[in-house]
Each structure stands twice: as structure tokens, then as C-alpha cells.
Amino acid sequence: MYTQFTPVDPDFYDIVNDYQHQLLVVHYFNPHGEVDTVRSELVRLTKSGKEGDFVVLKSNDKVRLDRIITIHGRPGPAYDEYDSYANQCLDCMGGMD
């Protein structure tokens, strides 16, 4: 289940709209918090109010905009969260007290 929708920089909407009807690869956090990837054509951007805004793909996948890590190689709103997630072990002491 997705968490509460986080507002997205308005410029990112323009970036997404520029990719309409193009085949692209989207890396994102799915509703279970796992990193997922889909390769498909972007059909449209939908605004669903309190549920959030979604990218609708030709493959019938819907990806919530604020959970996109990268879209067509460009960082998305969840990129910083992923970067922290990917480098998690670099923040620990690794048994060195």
C-alpha cells in the first residue's frame, strides 16, 4: 500500500508530459515499497486527488508520480530516497564501535 502522496515539483510534470507516447523505462517504488521496473509507452498523466498523481503506461501499469526513482534515465521525486536506500550500508559502522 502506498503511503500518503508527497507533492511533486511542478517542473517534473513538464518532464513527464514531454515523454508522452514514447517508449521508456521507469524505475520506481511499488505499493509494497520494493524497487520495480517497467518498460512501456507513456500514455498519459492522471491526477487522482488524495490518492496522488499517476503515470499511466500502455502496459496498463500505473505508477504514482512521487514514487518514481528514474524515468527514461532522469531522476524522479523518489531518487534521493532510493539513493539513501541503496547506500544504506555506507551509513553503518560495520561492527566498528
C-alpha atoms as one frame of an Amber mdcrd trajectory, in Angstrom:
protein
   0.000   0.000   0.000   1.322   3.412  -0.937   1.993   5.978   1.770   0.477
   9.450   1.669   1.152  11.310  -1.594   4.068  13.747  -1.430   3.770  16.892
  -3.558   5.991  16.860  -6.656   7.948  19.735  -8.159   5.763  21.244 -10.922
   8.713  21.049 -13.348   8.604  17.255 -13.077   5.078  17.270 -14.554   6.503
  19.023 -17.619   9.284  16.435 -17.883   6.747  13.596 -17.745   4.476  15.255
 -20.296   7.430  15.563 -22.692   7.687  11.747 -22.685   4.082  11.080 -23.734
   3.776   8.421 -26.429   7.440   7.432 -26.099   8.803   4.042 -25.111  10.700
   4.422 -21.862  11.974   2.654 -18.780  10.650   3.671 -15.372  12.273   2.597
 -12.098  10.012   3.172  -9.119   8.966   2.070  -5.641   5.867  -0.123  -5.988
   3.000  -0.039  -3.429   4.897  -2.598  -1.293   7.979  -0.361  -1.060  10.057
  -2.568  -3.371  12.051  -1.252  -6.319  10.349  -2.202  -9.577  10.990  -1.526
 -13.266   8.655  -1.281 -16.231   9.385  -0.685 -19.919   6.406   0.701 -21.792
   4.970   3.652 -23.671   3.720   6.547 -21.571   0.044   7.134 -22.369  -0.921
   9.957 -20.034  -0.598  11.596 -16.651  -3.627  11.421 -14.363  -4.425  13.399
 -11.241  -6.370  11.462  -8.648  -6.699  13.971  -5.842  -5.879  12.476  -2.444
  -4.611   9.198  -3.969  -1.932  11.094  -5.857  -0.921  11.649  -9.446  -0.122
   8.685 -11.675   1.747   7.949 -14.884  -0.392   5.589 -16.973   1.537   3.279
 -19.273   0.428   1.324 -22.336   1.202  -1.893 -20.404  -1.726  -0.930 -18.096
   0.700  -0.175 -15.251   0.009   2.898 -13.154   2.994   4.394 -11.357   2.463
   7.035  -8.715   4.427  10.128  -9.679   6.082  10.729  -6.303   7.391   7.118
  -6.228   9.378   7.385  -9.491  13.113   6.885  -8.986  14.069   7.482 -12.626
  12.086   7.944 -15.803  13.963   7.499 -19.074  17.215   7.944 -17.132  16.206
  11.209 -15.472  15.962  11.360 -11.666  12.443  11.452 -10.287  10.965  12.615
  -6.976  11.946   9.367  -5.171  15.568   9.438  -6.385  17.002  10.801  -3.114
  15.068   8.203  -1.137  16.449   5.456  -3.389  19.989   6.837  -3.133  19.726
   6.673   0.657  18.205   3.176   0.409  20.959   1.963  -1.952  23.770   3.370
   0.200  22.277   2.225   3.496  25.277   0.078   4.423  27.584   3.095   3.995
  25.844   4.780   6.920  26.548   1.994   9.387  29.676   1.314  11.396  30.005
  -2.245  10.065  30.768  -3.661  13.506  33.339  -0.992  14.269  32.375   0.621
  17.558
